Amino acid sequence: MHFTDAKGILTGSTASFGMNVYRGCTHGCIYCDSRSRCYGFTHAFEDVEVKQNAPQLLERALRAGRKPCMIGTGSMSDPYMHCEAELELTRTCLSIIRRYGFGATVLTKSDRILRDLDLLEEINRETRCVVQMTLTTWDEALCGIVEPGVCNTQRRVEVLREMQRRGIPTVVWLTPILPYINDTLENLRPILESCAETGVKGVVAFGMGMTLREGNREYYYAALDRRFPGLKERYIRRYGDAYELQSPRAKELMAFFDSFCEARGILHEPEKCFAFLADFPEKYPQLSLF
């Protein structure tokens, strides 16, 4: 990893903000869109760029009198990758969010988020906190291939269960679904059943497939050559250079997904899930700093 001083930390509108304290990742997920060249990385993706002044930038921005709203983190780089255990930048930023009366929503694949349960509970008690967890692959061995540097799906379900016990709402990202790899009912069913069992409020799925573009396509295809010989050629024949790669089973899988979520009252339309994530309780006034 290497350190840098960023010029800014918050992105978005006054309704909600995004924040990433790291650029790059060490999870090693074979499908990661954040590797795409369009994001302008000038360093190796695994050489994580640490925005060492992120807490100072965040405090300056929130002190400026912005109207409290939800602040999300994790959309580009996991806020709980390996270096967070030592650096605690995510924890420091969550503490600032709590102090200034904002809400927080955190997207991760890591059980390291459990370290910050105290802060997440405080934020949820004072304003609102939502924890988002990505679940893609139920089979432990397969999960270790497609997401090699992070805890497996069953452990992430334990995290969701702990959030439920603490009264912290959760949303699951069921994406990506990799054609010919995890695009089966046998994979989706236990993931969705675990979502229902742990009281997940919403599940985000953009069809049943994945995206590939310059940068992450090459990385993904190299991983296929190593772990799934012959599958790259199958992709090329079916999808060419397409950006969106829907599973051949997409219609069947989406029908199961929609009916399962409808029957259990789980939000599943992306726009409704995003509205849930952005919702900030107006009844909470901004906390006084004095």
C-alpha positions in Angstrom: 0.0 0.0 0.0 1.0 3.6 -0.4 -0.2 6.9 1.1 -1.6 10.0 -0.5 -3.3 13.3 0.5 -6.6 13.5 -1.3 -8.2 16.7 -2.4 -11.7 15.7 -1.4 -13.6 12.8 0.2 -17.3 13.1 -0.4 -19.1 12.7 -3.7 -22.8 12.9 -4.6 -25.7 15.3 -3.9 -27.2 16.8 -0.8 -29.6 13.8 -0.5 -26.7 11.4 0.2 -23.0 11.2 -0.2 -20.4 8.5 -1.1 -17.0 8.1 0.4 -14.0 5.9 -0.3 -11.0 6.1 2.0 -9.1 3.5 -0.1 -8.5 3.0 -3.8 -7.7 -0.6 -4.9 -8.3 -3.8 -3.0 -6.6 -6.9 -1.7 -9.6 -9.2 -1.7 -8.6 -10.6 -5.2 -12.2 -11.2 -6.4 -11.8 -12.4 -10.0 -14.7 -10.4 -11.4 -14.0 -7.0 -9.8 -15.3 -4.1 -12.0 -13.2 -1.6 -10.0 -10.2 -2.9 -12.0 -11.6 -1.4 -15.2 -9.3 1.1 -16.9 -12.0 3.7 -17.0 -11.4 4.4 -13.3 -7.9 5.7 -14.1 -5.7 3.7 -11.8 -2.1 4.7 -12.2 -0.8 2.0 -9.8 -1.3 -1.8 -9.3 -4.8 -2.5 -8.1 -3.4 -4.5 -5.1 -1.1 -1.6 -4.2 -3.9 0.0 -2.2 -3.9 3.8 -2.2 -4.6 5.1 1.3 -6.2 8.5 1.6 -4.4 9.3 4.8 -6.2 12.7 5.2 -9.7 11.2 4.7 -10.7 11.9 8.4 -9.6 15.5 8.2 -11.4 16.0 4.9 -14.5 14.4 6.2 -14.6 16.5 9.4 -14.0 19.7 7.5 -16.9 18.8 5.1 -19.4 17.9 7.8 -18.4 20.9 10.0 -19.4 23.2 7.2 -23.0 22.9 8.1 -24.2 20.3 5.5 -27.7 19.0 6.1 -27.4 15.6 7.8 -28.0 12.7 5.4 -26.7 9.2 4.7 -23.0 8.7 3.9 -22.2 5.5 2.1 -18.8 3.8 1.8 -17.6 0.8 -0.1 -18.9 1.3 -3.6 -15.5 1.2 -5.2 -13.1 -0.3 -2.6 -14.0 -2.4 0.4 -13.6 -0.3 3.6 -12.7 -3.4 5.6 -9.9 -4.9 3.5 -6.7 -6.1 5.2 -5.0 -2.7 5.8 -8.0 -1.4 7.7 -7.2 -3.7 10.6 -4.0 -1.6 11.2 -5.0 1.8 9.9 -8.6 2.1 11.2 -9.4 4.9 8.8 -12.9 3.6 8.3 -13.5 3.4 12.0 -12.2 7.0 12.4 -14.5 8.2 9.7 -17.5 6.4 11.2 -16.8 8.1 14.5 -16.8 11.5 12.8 -20.1 10.6 11.0 -21.6 9.8 14.4 -20.3 12.9 16.0 -21.9 15.2 13.4 -25.3 13.5 13.4 -25.1 11.9 9.9 -26.2 8.4 9.0 -24.0 5.7 7.5 -24.3 2.8 5.1 -21.4 0.4 4.7 -20.9 -2.1 1.9 -18.4 -4.9 2.5 -17.6 -8.5 2.1 -15.5 -8.7 5.3 -16.3 -9.8 8.8 -13.8 -7.1 10.0 -16.9 -4.9 10.2 -17.8 -6.6 13.4 -14.9 -4.8 15.1 -16.9 -1.6 14.7 -20.2 -2.8 16.0 -20.1 -0.3 18.8 -20.0 2.6 16.4 -22.6 1.1 14.0 -25.0 0.6 16.9 -24.5 4.2 18.2 -25.1 5.6 14.7 -28.2 3.5 14.2 -29.5 4.6 17.6 -28.9 8.3 17.1 -29.7 8.5 13.4 -29.6 5.5 11.0 -27.1 2.9 9.9 -27.5 0.2 7.2 -24.9 -2.6 6.6 -24.7 -4.0 3.1 -23.1 -7.3 2.4 -22.2 -8.9 -1.0 -23.2 -12.6 -1.3 -22.5 -14.3 -4.6 -21.4 -17.9 -4.1 -22.7 -20.4 -1.5 -20.3 -23.3 -2.1 -17.3 -22.7 0.1 -14.7 -24.1 -2.3 -16.1 -22.1 -5.2 -16.3 -19.0 -3.1 -12.6 -19.4 -2.3 -11.8 -19.4 -6.0 -13.9 -16.4 -7.1 -13.4 -14.3 -3.9 -10.1 -15.7 -2.6 -9.0 -13.0 -0.2 -12.1 -12.6 2.0 -14.2 -14.6 4.4 -16.7 -17.0 2.8 -20.4 -16.5 2.3 -21.4 -18.5 5.4 -19.3 -16.2 7.6 -20.9 -13.1 6.0 -24.3 -14.6 6.8 -23.1 -14.7 10.4 -22.3 -11.0 10.2 -25.8 -10.3 8.9 -27.3 -12.4 11.7 -25.3 -10.3 14.2 -26.5 -7.1 12.7 -30.1 -8.4 13.0 -29.5 -9.1 16.7 -28.3 -5.5 17.1 -31.3 -4.0 15.3 -29.1 -2.7 12.4 -30.9 -3.1 9.1 -29.1 -4.9 6.2 -29.2 -5.1 2.4 -27.5 -7.8 0.4 -25.9 -7.4 -3.1 -26.5 -10.6 -5.1 -24.1 -9.6 -7.8 -22.3 -10.6 -9.9 -23.7 -13.9 -11.0 -21.1 -15.5 -13.2 -22.3 -17.3 -16.3 -21.5 -21.1 -16.2 -20.0 -20.7 -12.7 -22.5 -19.7 -10.0 -25.6 -19.1 -12.1 -27.7 -22.0 -10.7 -30.8 -22.4 -8.5 -28.7 -24.5 -6.2 -26.5 -21.5 -5.6 -29.3 -18.8 -5.4 -31.7 -20.7 -3.1 -29.5 -21.1 0.0 -28.3 -17.5 -0.4 -31.8 -16.1 -0.5 -33.0 -18.4 2.3 -30.2 -17.0 4.5 -31.3 -13.5 3.6 -34.9 -14.3 4.7 -33.7 -16.0 7.9 -31.5 -13.1 8.9 -34.2 -10.5 8.2 -32.5 -8.7 5.3 -34.5 -5.7 4.2 -33.5 -5.8 0.5 -31.6 -7.7 -2.1 -30.0 -5.9 -5.0 -29.7 -7.8 -8.3 -29.2 -6.3 -11.7 -30.6 -9.2 -13.7 -28.5 -12.4 -13.4 -25.1 -11.8 -14.9 -22.0 -9.7 -14.7 -20.2 -6.9 -16.5 -16.8 -6.9 -18.3 -14.8 -4.1 -19.7 -11.2 -3.2 -20.5 -9.1 -3.9 -17.5 -11.3 -6.3 -15.5 -12.0 -8.4 -18.6 -8.3 -9.4 -19.0 -8.0 -10.1 -15.3 -11.2 -12.2 -15.3 -10.2 -14.2 -18.4 -6.7 -14.9 -16.9 -8.5 -16.3 -13.8 -10.7 -18.5 -16.0 -7.7 -19.9 -17.8 -6.1 -20.8 -14.4 -9.2 -22.2 -12.6 -11.8 -23.0 -15.3 -9.9 -24.2 -18.4 -11.8 -23.7 -21.7 -14.4 -21.4 -20.2 -12.9 -18.2 -21.5 -13.4 -19.5 -25.1 -17.0 -20.2 -24.3 -17.5 -16.6 -23.0 -15.9 -15.2 -26.2 -18.1 -17.3 -28.4 -21.3 -16.3 -26.6 -20.6 -12.7 -25.6 -17.8 -11.3 -27.7 -16.8 -7.9 -26.3 -20.2 -7.2 -24.7 -20.3 -5.1 -21.5 -23.3 -6.9 -20.0 -23.1 -10.7 -19.8 -26.4 -12.1 -18.8 -26.5 -15.8 -17.8 -28.2 -18.2 -20.2 -30.4 -19.0 -17.3 -31.2 -15.4 -16.4 -34.9 -15.6 -17.1 -35.3 -18.7 -14.9 -33.2 -17.3 -12.1 -34.9 -13.9 -12.1 -38.3 -15.5 -11.9 -37.2 -17.5 -8.9 -35.5 -14.4 -7.3 -38.6 -12.2 -7.8 -41.1 -14.7 -6.5 -38.9 -15.6 -3.5 -38.5 -12.0 -2.5 -42.1 -11.1 -3.1 -43.3 -14.0 -0.9 -41.1 -12.9 2.0 -41.5 -9.2 1.8 -37.9 -8.5 0.8 -37.3 -5.4 -1.3 -35.8 -6.5 -4.6 -36.3 -3.8 -7.2 -33.0 -1.9 -7.3 -34.6 1.6 -7.2 -36.6 0.6 -4.0 -33.4 -0.8 -2.4 -31.5 2.4 -3.2 -34.3 4.5 -1.8 -34.2 2.4 1.4 -30.4 3.0 1.6 -30.7 6.8 1.1 -33.6 7.3 3.5 -32.6 9.6 6.3 -34.9 10.1 9.3 -35.8 13.7 9.2 -37.1 13.6 12.8 -33.5 13.6 14.0 -32.0 17.2 14.3 -28.3 17.8 13.6 -26.4 17.2 16.8 -25.1 20.3 18.5 -21.3 20.6 18.6 -21.3 22.7 21.7 
